Amino acid sequence: MIHDPNERMMTTAPILLIWVEGIEDVRWWKMRLGQVKIPAKSLNYPIVDIRCWNTDLPERAQDIHVIDAQRLPANRSDHLRQHFAQPNLHTFGASDVSRPHLQKWPSEAALAAYLERLIANFNGLALFGLSWSDYQLHQRQKGYRLGGRALGSSWQSLLKTLWHHCKRPRQLTSVILFLRGNSTLGDYAVVCQQLEEHLSKHCLTTVSILSDDETECSIVYQLTMEQYSDN
């Protein structure tokens, strides 16, 4: 469920803004993110606001996600820079992400899965969840970002996907990992142990479990690395 930003104008809740190209994109993202069932008590968690590129940016927005950012017109890019020093500029496929702020995803569906889980975490729907303050710490980590999603029989086997996309894990400065599926706390502990073995002790790491009835295991991740590398 996406809250109407006007419903909570008197709260201190920050705004998480999804900025998309056109009205059809707004409808698609509202339908997709609207599947996240936000508890009624979540009054001080981030407000999710979805707008077109041709609309002004809300002054209270604290986190902005520009979808398909390589298509953003120059005049709207200038408007964005006037409001945000560190926007999340999401790109897909073979786009170039060899500069900061750009985040590469294999598909729009993979990014949607990440944002779904991010919103669910902010609203208390996860075990060992990612809080808004934790998220801000991750966002302040400098480097180049890659994201993805994988499905499989176990969380441990899915970690191989993580290392496939980052063969130099010691260079990672931040890892956000969302786990979903029918596994145990013992499996979670094994995942955390493997991450500890592969990552630098200075890497900021958050691993959370989404609480639902899905039986197939999945991971959705966002990686931040010191230097951009495809291998």
JOTAFEN-V935732 format. One record per backbone hydrogen bond with DSSP energy under -1.0 kcal/mol. NH is the residue of the N-H (numbers start at 1). CO is the residue of the C=O. Records with the same first field share a line. If there is no record, write none. Layout:
NH = CO  CO
This chain:
7 = 4
8 = 5
11 = 8
15 = 60
16 = 47
17 = 63
18 = 49
19 = 65
20 = 51
26 = 22
27 = 23
28 = 24
29 = 25
30 = 26
31 = 27
32 = 28
33 = 29
34 = 30
35 = 32
36 = 33
38 = 36
42 = 39
43 = 41
47 = 14
49 = 16
51 = 18
53 = 20
55 = 52
61 = 58
62 = 15
63 = 15
65 = 17
66 = 88
67 = 19
69 = 90
71 = 68
72 = 69
77 = 73
78 = 74
79 = 75
80 = 76
81 = 77
82 = 78
83 = 80
84 = 80
88 = 64
89 = 101
90 = 66
91 = 103
93 = 105
95 = 92
102 = 99
103 = 89
104 = 145
105 = 91
111 = 107
112 = 108
113 = 109
114 = 110
115 = 111
116 = 112
117 = 113
118 = 114
119 = 115
120 = 116
121 = 117
122 = 118
123 = 119
124 = 121
125 = 120
127 = 209
135 = 131
136 = 132
137 = 133
138 = 134
139 = 135
140 = 136
141 = 138
144 = 225
145 = 102
146 = 223
147 = 104
148 = 221
150 = 219
152 = 217
158 = 154
159 = 155
160 = 157
161 = 158
163 = 159
164 = 160
165 = 161
171 = 168
172 = 169
173 = 224
174 = 224
175 = 204
176 = 222
177 = 206
178 = 220
179 = 208
180 = 218
182 = 215
183 = 181
188 = 184
189 = 185
190 = 186
191 = 187
192 = 188
193 = 189
194 = 190
195 = 191
196 = 192
197 = 193
198 = 194
199 = 195
203 = 200
204 = 173
206 = 175
208 = 177
209 = 127
210 = 179
211 = 125
217 = 152
218 = 180
219 = 150
220 = 178
221 = 148
222 = 176
223 = 146
224 = 174
225 = 144
226 = 171
